[in-house]
Amino acid sequence: MSAQWQKQAESTVQELRQNAYPGRGIIIGLTPDATRYMQVYWIMGRSENSRNRIFVPEENGFLRTEAADPAKLSDPSLIIYYPLRHTDGAHIVTNGDQTDTIYEALRQGGTFEQALGTRTYEPDPQNFTPRISGIVDLNDKQNAYKLSILKSNENDESQTKRQYFHYENAIAGYGHFISTYVGDGNPLPSFQGEPKLAPLFNNAQETASYYWSLLNEDNKISLLVKTIGVDDGSISLTVFNKEV
């Protein structure tokens, strides 16, 4: 299967390289040496307000978005949030404030799916940007990781499509990728189909540099790579912020 996986991953990379605007993206998988889970998350933007952001790691391992220039922040909704939180071995990554919804649900004994069942796509007509979320829960003995997409039905706000993808086993050297969009447009076309296989590297800096270089130079804003030790739960963070 390794040749097939490599071919699929190369196809994903080529699509990303040619896509001017995948929007926000998540990749979750396993390093080639199978010692660490890896979460990759990036943000992109077209407007001045969307581009006025940076990733700010906190000492507790959480990470938040913050205005690069507070004086230029016109609307904090949908762009200021925590992409990363973790609790009791469960490591959450999302593209919005549903991070907090999942975090609080887990702390109260709920599940990833239950938490997202209370949320919908983002309230930004006409795009209705999908909410994309992922989790690595070291206490979950059935699943290595999960991904989710909440999106409108072809930009019709009357219905939310809820898609959940559970991966019982991770593939060393690969992750699964989802994004908010499949390209530029008006309205922006939402991600379609199943998550796509994407390559990962043992070195977090190498993984970060690899995906940073694939993203459109004008539209990319920030990118992070988080690693989670399979055996001990130790974490590391690598963050790229575009110079503005």
Helices and strands as residue ranges (DSSP letters): H 2-18, E 25-30, E 36-44, H 48-51, E 53-57, E 63-67, G 70-72, E 84-87, E 90-94, H 98-107, H 112-116, E 131-137, E 145-153, E 156-167, E 174-179, E 196-199, H 204-214, E 220-229, E 235-241
